[in-house]
Amino acid sequence: MSTRALEGKVAPVTGESRGIGRAIAERLGRDGAVVAVAFARDLAEASGVVERIREQGGRAFTIQTELGRWGDAAALWAAFDAQIEQHAPQRGIDIIVNNAGLGLGAHLTSLTEEEFDEVFAINVRAPFFIVQQGLDRMRDGGRIINISSCAARLAMPEMIAYGSTKSALDTFTRNLAKELGPRGITANSVAQGIVGTDINSGWLRGNAEAESHAGSLAALGRLGQTSDVADIVAFLASDDARWITGGVIDASGGIGL
């Protein structure tokens, strides 16, 4: 894939201010996309992502929306519409990356109704309506990429609700592929494994034993990095992946094989 394979494409990406989202945003920016950095609270982090993209010759801007609330998708698109003309001559979009998600660790017996509703609102409902309300902006031949998890295919009782949301997201992806195929729009999930990000810092960072164990779970024998996921997303966003749709692409390094 060429280094500017996404030249001129417009790509809103949710949850971009840190971790995997930041890596995805910066990679798409390096490949030439105009990146809309959607974030919930940390303006400083999101602005830092935009600055890094611009330093590398790319184009990017921030849009703030807190997902998991009624009307979140409409608010995201309103914020996007208010700025897009300043950054791209055409108002349409080419790529949607639903990366924002809540990682909830709770067993069946301890999970509360409030926690259940929150994780499904952020991980399932928000992507659903972001896509639904974004379709009239998406040009034919576009790309929808949903960030899923290997928890969708593995029994992980300690993350039962989180895994269930990612299974739902994968089902959503397959249905999008069928529904939008006539427009040449592809839809794929990228199922991440254990990645060394802030969300895992509490039990991974500074704990050599935990890092070694996490790495041993993967067939490739190491802990995942944010770039491992971002590079797959960039491929799926490119024309090279035009014949891949409805797939759940394993990005776990082979966990559970």
C-alpha atoms as an extended CHARMM CRD file, in Angstrom:
* protein
*
       257  EXT
         1         1  MET       CA              0.0000000000        0.0000000000        0.0000000000  PROA      1               0.0000000000
         2         2  SER       CA              1.3890000000        3.4170000000       -0.9110000000  PROA      2               0.0000000000
         3         3  THR       CA              2.2260000000        5.8880000000        1.8320000000  PROA      3               0.0000000000
         4         4  ARG       CA             -0.5390000000        8.2450000000        0.6500000000  PROA      4               0.0000000000
         5         5  ALA       CA             -3.1180000000        5.5920000000       -0.1890000000  PROA      5               0.0000000000
         6         6  LEU       CA             -5.9300000000        7.5760000000        1.4510000000  PROA      6               0.0000000000
         7         7  GLU       CA             -5.1280000000       10.9580000000       -0.0750000000  PROA      7               0.0000000000
         8         8  GLY       CA             -8.1560000000       13.2520000000        0.2220000000  PROA      8               0.0000000000
         9         9  LYS       CA            -10.3630000000       10.7110000000        1.9850000000  PROA      9               0.0000000000
        10        10  VAL       CA            -12.3480000000       11.9830000000        4.9740000000  PROA      10              0.0000000000
        11        11  ALA       CA            -12.2840000000        9.7840000000        8.0640000000  PROA      11              0.0000000000
        12        12  PRO       CA            -14.1120000000       10.3980000000       11.3420000000  PROA      12              0.0000000000
        13        13  VAL       CA            -12.6550000000        8.1390000000       14.0470000000  PROA      13              0.0000000000
        14        14  THR       CA            -14.1460000000        7.8620000000       17.5420000000  PROA      14              0.0000000000
        15        15  GLY       CA            -12.0970000000        7.5090000000       20.7030000000  PROA      15              0.0000000000
        16        16  GLU       CA             -8.9940000000        8.9420000000       19.0680000000  PROA      16              0.0000000000
        17        17  SER       CA             -7.2690000000       10.8660000000       21.8090000000  PROA      17              0.0000000000
        18        18  ARG       CA             -5.2690000000        7.9440000000       23.2130000000  PROA      18              0.0000000000
        19        19  GLY       CA             -4.1990000000        4.3310000000       22.7520000000  PROA      19              0.0000000000
        20        20  ILE       CA             -5.4220000000        2.4520000000       19.7010000000  PROA      20              0.0000000000
        21        21  GLY       CA             -7.5760000000        5.3690000000       18.5610000000  PROA      21              0.0000000000
        22        22  ARG       CA             -4.6020000000        7.7200000000       18.5320000000  PROA      22              0.0000000000
        23        23  ALA       CA             -2.5190000000        5.2130000000       16.5650000000  PROA      23              0.0000000000
        24        24  ILE       CA             -5.3270000000        4.7660000000       14.0360000000  PROA      24              0.0000000000
        25        25  ALA       CA             -5.8100000000        8.5040000000       13.6230000000  PROA      25              0.0000000000
        26        26  GLU       CA             -2.1120000000        9.1590000000       13.1130000000  PROA      26              0.0000000000
        27        27  ARG       CA             -1.7320000000        6.2880000000       10.6440000000  PROA      27              0.0000000000
        28        28  LEU       CA             -4.7310000000        7.3950000000        8.5700000000  PROA      28              0.0000000000
        29        29  GLY       CA             -3.3750000000       10.9350000000        8.6390000000  PROA      29              0.0000000000
        30        30  ARG       CA              0.0160000000        9.7630000000        7.3670000000  PROA      30              0.0000000000
        31        31  ASP       CA             -1.7650000000        7.9490000000        4.5680000000  PROA      31              0.0000000000
        32        32  GLY       CA             -3.3930000000       11.1990000000        3.4520000000  PROA      32              0.0000000000
        33        33  ALA       CA             -6.8390000000       11.0960000000        5.0490000000  PROA      33              0.0000000000
        34        34  VAL       CA             -8.4900000000       14.1620000000        6.5540000000  PROA      34              0.0000000000
        35        35  VAL       CA             -9.0680000000       12.8590000000       10.0790000000  PROA      35              0.0000000000
        36        36  ALA       CA            -11.8670000000       14.0270000000       12.3700000000  PROA      36              0.0000000000
        37        37  VAL       CA            -10.5870000000       13.2870000000       15.8710000000  PROA      37              0.0000000000
        38        38  ALA       CA            -13.7290000000       12.5140000000       17.8890000000  PROA      38              0.0000000000
        39        39  PHE       CA            -13.2010000000       12.5930000000       21.6460000000  PROA      39              0.0000000000
        40        40  ALA       CA            -15.2970000000       12.7190000000       24.8070000000  PROA      40              0.0000000000
        41        41  ARG       CA            -13.4320000000       14.7580000000       27.4510000000  PROA      41              0.0000000000
        42        42  ASP       CA             -9.6900000000       15.2280000000       26.9770000000  PROA      42              0.0000000000
        43        43  LEU       CA             -9.3100000000       18.1520000000       24.5940000000  PROA      43              0.0000000000
        44        44  ALA       CA             -5.5970000000       18.4430000000       25.3050000000  PROA      44              0.0000000000
        45        45  GLU       CA             -4.9290000000       14.8380000000       24.2530000000  PROA      45              0.0000000000
        46        46  ALA       CA             -7.1290000000       15.1480000000       21.1670000000  PROA      46              0.0000000000
        47        47  SER       CA             -5.4540000000       18.4050000000       20.1690000000  PROA      47              0.0000000000
        48        48  GLY       CA             -2.1050000000       16.6760000000       20.5660000000  PROA      48              0.0000000000
        49        49  VAL       CA             -3.1970000000       14.0080000000       18.0680000000  PROA      49              0.0000000000
        50        50  VAL       CA             -4.2310000000       16.7140000000       15.5960000000  PROA      50              0.0000000000
        51        51  GLU       CA             -0.8980000000       18.4800000000       16.0660000000  PROA      51              0.0000000000
        52        52  ARG       CA              1.0780000000       15.2930000000       15.4200000000  PROA      52              0.0000000000
        53        53  ILE       CA             -0.9080000000       14.5860000000       12.2660000000  PROA      53              0.0000000000
        54        54  ARG       CA             -0.3010000000       18.1090000000       10.9940000000  PROA      54              0.0000000000
        55        55  GLU       CA              3.4130000000       17.9210000000       11.8200000000  PROA      55              0.0000000000
        56        56  GLN       CA              3.5970000000       14.9120000000        9.5050000000  PROA      56              0.0000000000
        57        57  GLY       CA              1.9260000000       16.8400000000        6.6770000000  PROA      57              0.0000000000
        58        58  GLY       CA             -1.6130000000       15.6020000000        7.2880000000  PROA      58              0.0000000000
        59        59  ARG       CA             -4.9350000000       17.2980000000        7.9420000000  PROA      59              0.0000000000
        60        60  ALA       CA             -7.0480000000       16.8120000000       11.0560000000  PROA      60              0.0000000000
        61        61  PHE       CA             -9.4830000000       18.5230000000       13.4060000000  PROA      61              0.0000000000
        62        62  THR       CA            -11.2470000000       17.7030000000       16.6660000000  PROA      62              0.0000000000
        63        63  ILE       CA            -14.9240000000       17.0570000000       17.3280000000  PROA      63              0.0000000000
        64        64  GLN       CA            -16.1700000000       16.6020000000       20.8890000000  PROA      64              0.0000000000
        65        65  THR       CA            -19.0440000000       14.2570000000       21.7240000000  PROA      65              0.0000000000
        66        66  GLU       CA            -19.6020000000       12.0920000000       24.7710000000  PROA      66              0.0000000000
        67        67  LEU       CA            -20.9010000000        8.7390000000       23.5850000000  PROA      67              0.0000000000
        68        68  GLY       CA            -23.3390000000        6.5800000000       25.5270000000  PROA      68              0.0000000000
        69        69  ARG       CA            -26.0150000000        9.2390000000       25.8580000000  PROA      69              0.0000000000
        70        70  TRP       CA            -29.2400000000        9.7000000000       23.9390000000  PROA      70              0.0000000000
        71        71  GLY       CA            -28.5730000000       11.8390000000       20.8690000000  PROA      71              0.0000000000
        72        72  ASP       CA            -24.8200000000       11.1930000000       20.8790000000  PROA      72              0.0000000000
        73        73  ALA       CA            -24.6460000000       10.2770000000       17.1870000000  PROA      73              0.0000000000
        74        74  ALA       CA            -26.6020000000       13.3570000000       16.1510000000  PROA      74              0.0000000000
        75        75  ALA       CA            -24.3100000000       15.5250000000       18.2790000000  PROA      75              0.0000000000
        76        76  LEU       CA            -21.2190000000       13.9580000000       16.7000000000  PROA      76              0.0000000000
        77        77  TRP       CA            -22.4210000000       14.6120000000       13.1710000000  PROA      77              0.0000000000
        78        78  ALA       CA            -23.5190000000       18.1530000000       14.0180000000  PROA      78              0.0000000000
        79        79  ALA       CA            -20.0180000000       18.8890000000       15.3350000000  PROA      79              0.0000000000
        80        80  PHE       CA            -18.5230000000       17.3010000000       12.2180000000  PROA      80              0.0000000000
        81        81  ASP       CA            -20.7660000000       19.2570000000        9.8280000000  PROA      81              0.0000000000
        82        82  ALA       CA            -19.8810000000       22.5220000000       11.5360000000  PROA      82              0.0000000000
        83        83  GLN       CA            -16.1830000000       22.1220000000       10.6860000000  PROA      83              0.0000000000
        84        84  ILE       CA            -15.7090000000       19.8970000000        7.6640000000  PROA      84              0.0000000000
        85        85  GLU       CA            -15.8270000000       22.6560000000        5.0470000000  PROA      85              0.0000000000
        86        86  GLN       CA            -12.7800000000       24.2790000000        6.6580000000  PROA      86              0.0000000000
        87        87  HSD       CA            -10.7150000000       21.1300000000        6.1540000000  PROA      87              0.0000000000
        88        88  ALA       CA            -12.0430000000       19.3770000000        3.0470000000  PROA      88              0.0000000000
        89        89  PRO       CA            -13.6370000000       20.9290000000       -0.0560000000  PROA      89              0.0000000000
        90        90  GLN       CA            -16.3030000000       18.2300000000       -0.2060000000  PROA      90              0.0000000000
        91        91  ARG       CA            -18.5960000000       17.6060000000        2.7440000000  PROA      91              0.0000000000
        92        92  GLY       CA            -18.8820000000       13.8340000000        2.2900000000  PROA      92              0.0000000000
        93        93  ILE       CA            -17.0390000000       11.1140000000        4.1880000000  PROA      93              0.0000000000
        94        94  ASP       CA            -15.2200000000        8.0110000000        3.0030000000  PROA      94              0.0000000000
        95        95  ILE       CA            -14.2560000000        6.1180000000        6.1560000000  PROA      95              0.0000000000
        96        96  ILE       CA            -15.9090000000        5.6150000000        9.5410000000  PROA      96              0.0000000000
        97        97  VAL       CA            -13.8730000000        3.9850000000       12.2990000000  PROA      97              0.0000000000
        98        98  ASN       CA            -15.8760000000        3.1000000000       15.4040000000  PROA      98              0.0000000000
        99        99  ASN       CA            -13.0700000000        2.7340000000       17.9130000000  PROA      99              0.0000000000
       100       100  ALA       CA            -14.4790000000        4.2550000000       21.1050000000  PROA      100             0.0000000000
       101       101  GLY       CA            -15.4190000000        1.6150000000       23.6320000000  PROA      101             0.0000000000
       102       102  LEU       CA            -15.8190000000        0.8870000000       27.3040000000  PROA      102             0.0000000000
       103       103  GLY       CA            -13.8210000000       -2.0300000000       28.6820000000  PROA      103             0.0000000000
       104       104  LEU       CA            -15.8500000000       -3.3820000000       31.5740000000  PROA      104             0.0000000000
       105       105  GLY       CA            -14.5540000000       -6.1580000000       33.8050000000  PROA      105             0.0000000000
       106       106  ALA       CA            -17.4180000000       -7.7130000000       35.7740000000  PROA      106             0.0000000000
       107       107  HSD       CA            -18.7690000000      -11.2070000000       36.3620000000  PROA      107             0.0000000000
       108       108  LEU       CA            -22.3930000000      -12.1990000000       35.8230000000  PROA      108             0.0000000000
       109       109  THR       CA            -23.1120000000      -12.1350000000       39.5420000000  PROA      109             0.0000000000
       110       110  SER       CA            -21.6490000000       -8.6810000000       40.1500000000  PROA      110             0.0000000000
       111       111  LEU       CA            -22.7360000000       -6.8010000000       37.0110000000  PROA      111             0.0000000000
       112       112  THR       CA            -25.2790000000       -4.0610000000       37.7140000000  PROA      112             0.0000000000
       113       113  GLU       CA            -28.0630000000       -2.9620000000       35.3720000000  PROA      113             0.0000000000
       114       114  GLU       CA            -26.4820000000        0.4800000000       35.1430000000  PROA      114             0.0000000000
       115       115  GLU       CA            -23.1330000000       -0.9900000000       34.0820000000  PROA      115             0.0000000000
       116       116  PHE       CA            -24.8420000000       -3.2350000000       31.5400000000  PROA      116             0.0000000000
       117       117  ASP       CA            -26.7120000000       -0.3180000000       29.9940000000  PROA      117             0.0000000000
       118       118  GLU       CA            -23.6030000000        1.8660000000       29.8760000000  PROA      118             0.0000000000
       119       119  VAL       CA            -21.3440000000       -0.6650000000       28.1500000000  PROA      119             0.0000000000
       120       120  PHE       CA            -23.9880000000       -1.4900000000       25.5420000000  PROA      120             0.0000000000
       121       121  ALA       CA            -24.7590000000        2.2030000000       24.9730000000  PROA      121             0.0000000000
       122       122  ILE       CA            -21.1190000000        3.0440000000       24.2260000000  PROA      122             0.0000000000
       123       123  ASN       CA            -19.9890000000       -0.1570000000       22.4980000000  PROA      123             0.0000000000
       124       124  VAL       CA            -23.1070000000       -1.0200000000       20.4600000000  PROA      124             0.0000000000
       125       125  ARG       CA            -25.7540000000        1.6890000000       20.3500000000  PROA      125             0.0000000000
       126       126  ALA       CA            -23.3480000000        4.5350000000       19.5620000000  PROA      126             0.0000000000
       127       127  PRO       CA            -21.6770000000        2.7860000000       16.5790000000  PROA      127             0.0000000000
       128       128  PHE       CA            -25.0930000000        1.7110000000       15.2690000000  PROA      128             0.0000000000
       129       129  PHE       CA            -26.4910000000        5.2250000000       15.1180000000  PROA      129             0.0000000000
       130       130  ILE       CA            -23.2070000000        6.8570000000       14.0820000000  PROA      130             0.0000000000
       131       131  VAL       CA            -23.3000000000        4.6630000000       10.9830000000  PROA      131             0.0000000000
       132       132  GLN       CA            -27.0430000000        5.0410000000       10.4740000000  PROA      132             0.0000000000
       133       133  GLN       CA            -26.8400000000        8.8350000000       10.5550000000  PROA      133             0.0000000000
       134       134  GLY       CA            -23.5770000000        8.9620000000        8.6460000000  PROA      134             0.0000000000
       135       135  LEU       CA            -24.7300000000        7.0220000000        5.5970000000  PROA      135             0.0000000000
       136       136  ASP       CA            -26.1850000000       10.0480000000        3.8330000000  PROA      136             0.0000000000
       137       137  ARG       CA            -22.7410000000       11.6420000000        4.1060000000  PROA      137             0.0000000000
       138       138  MET       CA            -20.7780000000        8.5660000000        2.9800000000  PROA      138             0.0000000000
       139       139  ARG       CA            -19.6920000000        8.3700000000       -0.6220000000  PROA      139             0.0000000000
       140       140  ASP       CA            -20.1060000000        5.1240000000       -2.5510000000  PROA      140             0.0000000000
       141       141  GLY       CA            -17.0640000000        2.8990000000       -2.1830000000  PROA      141             0.0000000000
       142       142  GLY       CA            -16.6110000000        3.9190000000        1.4330000000  PROA      142             0.0000000000
       143       143  ARG       CA            -15.2740000000        1.9490000000        4.3860000000  PROA      143             0.0000000000
       144       144  ILE       CA            -16.7970000000        1.1640000000        7.7810000000  PROA      144             0.0000000000
       145       145  ILE       CA            -14.3770000000       -0.3380000000       10.2980000000  PROA      145             0.0000000000
       146       146  ASN       CA            -15.5510000000       -1.3880000000       13.7530000000  PROA      146             0.0000000000
       147       147  ILE       CA            -12.9930000000       -2.1180000000       16.4620000000  PROA      147             0.0000000000
       148       148  SER       CA            -14.0440000000       -5.3700000000       18.0940000000  PROA      148             0.0000000000
       149       149  SER       CA            -12.2320000000       -7.7960000000       20.4010000000  PROA      149             0.0000000000
       150       150  CYS       CA            -11.1940000000      -11.4160000000       20.6780000000  PROA      150             0.0000000000
       151       151  ALA       CA            -13.4960000000      -11.3940000000       23.7340000000  PROA      151             0.0000000000
       152       152  ALA       CA            -16.3290000000      -11.8350000000       21.2400000000  PROA      152             0.0000000000
       153       153  ARG       CA            -15.1420000000      -15.3590000000       20.3560000000  PROA      153             0.0000000000
       154       154  LEU       CA            -13.6310000000      -16.5120000000       23.6550000000  PROA      154             0.0000000000
       155       155  ALA       CA            -15.3620000000      -17.4480000000       26.8950000000  PROA      155             0.0000000000
       156       156  MET       CA            -14.2390000000      -14.7730000000       29.3530000000  PROA      156             0.0000000000
       157       157  PRO       CA            -16.7110000000      -14.7940000000       32.2710000000  PROA      157             0.0000000000
       158       158  GLU       CA            -14.8950000000      -11.9110000000       33.9440000000  PROA      158             0.0000000000
       159       159  MET       CA            -15.8080000000       -9.7080000000       30.9560000000  PROA      159             0.0000000000
       160       160  ILE       CA            -19.1800000000      -11.1880000000       30.0650000000  PROA      160             0.0000000000
       161       161  ALA       CA            -20.9360000000       -7.9250000000       29.1850000000  PROA      161             0.0000000000
       162       162  TYR       CA            -17.9690000000       -6.4990000000       27.2720000000  PROA      162             0.0000000000
       163       163  GLY       CA            -17.6240000000       -9.6740000000       25.2000000000  PROA      163             0.0000000000
       164       164  SER       CA            -21.3470000000       -9.6360000000       24.4890000000  PROA      164             0.0000000000
       165       165  THR       CA            -21.1320000000       -6.0690000000       23.1520000000  PROA      165             0.0000000000
       166       166  LYS       CA            -18.3400000000       -7.0260000000       20.7810000000  PROA      166             0.0000000000
       167       167  SER       CA            -20.3090000000      -10.0380000000       19.5270000000  PROA      167             0.0000000000
       168       168  ALA       CA            -23.1930000000       -7.6720000000       18.8190000000  PROA      168             0.0000000000
       169       169  LEU       CA            -20.8170000000       -5.3000000000       17.0250000000  PROA      169             0.0000000000
       170       170  ASP       CA            -19.5670000000       -8.1420000000       14.7980000000  PROA      170             0.0000000000
       171       171  THR       CA            -23.1580000000       -9.0590000000       13.9090000000  PROA      171             0.0000000000
       172       172  PHE       CA            -23.8130000000       -5.4140000000       13.0880000000  PROA      172             0.0000000000
       173       173  THR       CA            -20.7370000000       -5.4390000000       10.8310000000  PROA      173             0.0000000000
       174       174  ARG       CA            -21.9090000000       -8.4620000000        8.8520000000  PROA      174             0.0000000000
       175       175  ASN       CA            -25.3320000000       -6.9430000000        8.3210000000  PROA      175             0.0000000000
       176       176  LEU       CA            -23.8140000000       -3.6490000000        7.1900000000  PROA      176             0.0000000000
       177       177  ALA       CA            -21.6960000000       -5.5140000000        4.6310000000  PROA      177             0.0000000000
       178       178  LYS       CA            -24.8000000000       -7.1260000000        3.1490000000  PROA      178             0.0000000000
       179       179  GLU       CA            -26.9110000000       -3.9790000000        3.2800000000  PROA      179             0.0000000000
       180       180  LEU       CA            -24.3270000000       -1.5950000000        1.8300000000  PROA      180             0.0000000000
       181       181  GLY       CA            -22.6020000000       -3.8890000000       -0.6570000000  PROA      181             0.0000000000
       182       182  PRO       CA            -24.6150000000       -2.5410000000       -3.6040000000  PROA      182             0.0000000000
       183       183  ARG       CA            -23.0300000000        0.8600000000       -2.9490000000  PROA      183             0.0000000000
       184       184  GLY       CA            -19.5280000000       -0.5980000000       -2.9190000000  PROA      184             0.0000000000
       185       185  ILE       CA            -19.2080000000        0.1840000000        0.7940000000  PROA      185             0.0000000000
       186       186  THR       CA            -17.3100000000       -2.4270000000        2.7820000000  PROA      186             0.0000000000
       187       187  ALA       CA            -17.7790000000       -3.1380000000        6.4860000000  PROA      187             0.0000000000
       188       188  ASN       CA            -15.3290000000       -5.0920000000        8.6180000000  PROA      188             0.0000000000
       189       189  SER       CA            -14.5130000000       -5.6580000000       12.2720000000  PROA      189             0.0000000000
       190       190  VAL       CA            -10.9820000000       -5.6710000000       13.6410000000  PROA      190             0.0000000000
       191       191  ALA       CA            -10.8160000000       -7.9340000000       16.6960000000  PROA      191             0.0000000000
       192       192  GLN       CA             -8.0230000000       -6.6980000000       18.9320000000  PROA      192             0.0000000000
       193       193  GLY       CA             -6.3770000000       -8.7860000000       21.6180000000  PROA      193             0.0000000000
       194       194  ILE       CA             -4.3710000000       -7.6160000000       24.6260000000  PROA      194             0.0000000000
       195       195  VAL       CA             -2.6790000000       -4.3490000000       23.7170000000  PROA      195             0.0000000000
       196       196  GLY       CA             -0.3150000000       -2.2820000000       25.8320000000  PROA      196             0.0000000000
       197       197  THR       CA             -2.5530000000        0.7810000000       26.2570000000  PROA      197             0.0000000000
       198       198  ASP       CA             -3.6640000000        2.9970000000       29.1330000000  PROA      198             0.0000000000
       199       199  ILE       CA             -6.8160000000        0.9120000000       29.5850000000  PROA      199             0.0000000000
       200       200  ASN       CA             -4.6130000000       -2.0500000000       30.5600000000  PROA      200             0.0000000000
       201       201  SER       CA             -2.0440000000       -0.0730000000       32.5190000000  PROA      201             0.0000000000
       202       202  GLY       CA             -3.4890000000       -0.9890000000       35.8910000000  PROA      202             0.0000000000
       203       203  TRP       CA             -2.5180000000       -4.6460000000       35.5990000000  PROA      203             0.0000000000
       204       204  LEU       CA              0.1560000000       -4.6460000000       32.8960000000  PROA      204             0.0000000000
       205       205  ARG       CA              2.5610000000       -1.7430000000       33.1540000000  PROA      205             0.0000000000
       206       206  GLY       CA              5.3920000000       -2.2260000000       35.5610000000  PROA      206             0.0000000000
       207       207  ASN       CA              4.3930000000       -5.8440000000       36.1030000000  PROA      207             0.0000000000
       208       208  ALA       CA              6.8620000000       -8.0140000000       34.2050000000  PROA      208             0.0000000000
       209       209  GLU       CA              5.0500000000      -11.2160000000       35.1460000000  PROA      209             0.0000000000
       210       210  ALA       CA              1.6930000000       -9.9310000000       33.8650000000  PROA      210             0.0000000000
       211       211  GLU       CA              3.2740000000       -8.6710000000       30.6320000000  PROA      211             0.0000000000
       212       212  SER       CA              5.0010000000      -12.0120000000       30.0920000000  PROA      212             0.0000000000
       213       213  HSD       CA              1.7700000000      -13.9410000000       30.6940000000  PROA      213             0.0000000000
       214       214  ALA       CA             -0.2350000000      -11.6500000000       28.3820000000  PROA      214             0.0000000000
       215       215  GLY       CA              2.3480000000      -12.0790000000       25.6380000000  PROA      215             0.0000000000
       216       216  SER       CA              2.3670000000      -15.8520000000       26.0570000000  PROA      216             0.0000000000
       217       217  LEU       CA             -1.3500000000      -16.0310000000       25.2520000000  PROA      217             0.0000000000
       218       218  ALA       CA             -0.6680000000      -14.9510000000       21.6640000000  PROA      218             0.0000000000
       219       219  ALA       CA              0.6420000000      -17.4400000000       19.1030000000  PROA      219             0.0000000000
       220       220  LEU       CA              3.1740000000      -14.7850000000       18.0810000000  PROA      220             0.0000000000
       221       221  GLY       CA              4.4500000000      -14.6530000000       21.6420000000  PROA      221             0.0000000000
       222       222  ARG       CA              4.2920000000      -10.9890000000       22.5390000000  PROA      222             0.0000000000
       223       223  LEU       CA              2.0340000000       -8.2310000000       23.7840000000  PROA      223             0.0000000000
       224       224  GLY       CA              0.1370000000       -6.3590000000       21.0870000000  PROA      224             0.0000000000
       225       225  GLN       CA              1.0670000000       -2.7830000000       20.1930000000  PROA      225             0.0000000000
       226       226  THR       CA             -1.2860000000       -0.0320000000       19.0560000000  PROA      226             0.0000000000
       227       227  SER       CA              0.4330000000        0.0620000000       15.6580000000  PROA      227             0.0000000000
       228       228  ASP       CA             -0.4200000000       -3.6270000000       15.1310000000  PROA      228             0.0000000000
       229       229  VAL       CA             -4.1080000000       -2.6910000000       15.0950000000  PROA      229             0.0000000000
       230       230  ALA       CA             -3.7300000000        0.6750000000       13.3440000000  PROA      230             0.0000000000
       231       231  ASP       CA             -1.8790000000       -0.8520000000       10.3880000000  PROA      231             0.0000000000
       232       232  ILE       CA             -4.6850000000       -3.3660000000        9.8240000000  PROA      232             0.0000000000
       233       233  VAL       CA             -7.2610000000       -0.5680000000        9.9440000000  PROA      233             0.0000000000
       234       234  ALA       CA             -5.2640000000        1.4240000000        7.3950000000  PROA      234             0.0000000000
       235       235  PHE       CA             -5.2020000000       -1.5790000000        5.0700000000  PROA      235             0.0000000000
       236       236  LEU       CA             -8.9620000000       -2.1060000000        5.3780000000  PROA      236             0.0000000000
       237       237  ALA       CA             -9.5130000000        1.5930000000        4.6950000000  PROA      237             0.0000000000
       238       238  SER       CA             -7.4920000000        1.4340000000        1.4870000000  PROA      238             0.0000000000
       239       239  ASP       CA             -8.4470000000        0.3340000000       -2.0080000000  PROA      239             0.0000000000
       240       240  ASP       CA             -6.2450000000       -2.7360000000       -1.5370000000  PROA      240             0.0000000000
       241       241  ALA       CA             -8.9910000000       -4.1370000000        0.7160000000  PROA      241             0.0000000000
       242       242  ARG       CA            -11.8290000000       -3.4670000000       -1.7240000000  PROA      242             0.0000000000
       243       243  TRP       CA            -12.7950000000       -7.1820000000       -1.9140000000  PROA      243             0.0000000000
       244       244  ILE       CA            -12.9430000000       -7.7580000000        1.8540000000  PROA      244             0.0000000000
       245       245  THR       CA            -16.2850000000       -7.1740000000        3.5480000000  PROA      245             0.0000000000
       246       246  GLY       CA            -18.3260000000       -8.6930000000        6.3410000000  PROA      246             0.0000000000
       247       247  GLY       CA            -15.1730000000      -10.0110000000        7.9550000000  PROA      247             0.0000000000
       248       248  VAL       CA            -13.9420000000      -10.1740000000       11.5240000000  PROA      248             0.0000000000
       249       249  ILE       CA            -10.2070000000       -9.7170000000       11.1210000000  PROA      249             0.0000000000
       250       250  ASP       CA             -8.2470000000      -11.2180000000       14.0020000000  PROA      250             0.0000000000
       251       251  ALA       CA             -5.7660000000       -8.6750000000       15.3540000000  PROA      251             0.0000000000
       252       252  SER       CA             -4.8670000000      -10.5410000000       18.5230000000  PROA      252             0.0000000000
       253       253  GLY       CA             -1.6150000000      -12.1810000000       17.4410000000  PROA      253             0.0000000000
       254       254  GLY       CA             -3.3810000000      -15.5230000000       17.6070000000  PROA      254             0.0000000000
       255       255  ILE       CA             -4.8860000000      -15.5770000000       21.0900000000  PROA      255             0.0000000000
       256       256  GLY       CA             -6.8820000000      -18.7220000000       21.7870000000  PROA      256             0.0000000000
       257       257  LEU       CA             -5.6880000000      -20.7680000000       18.8380000000  PROA      257             0.0000000000
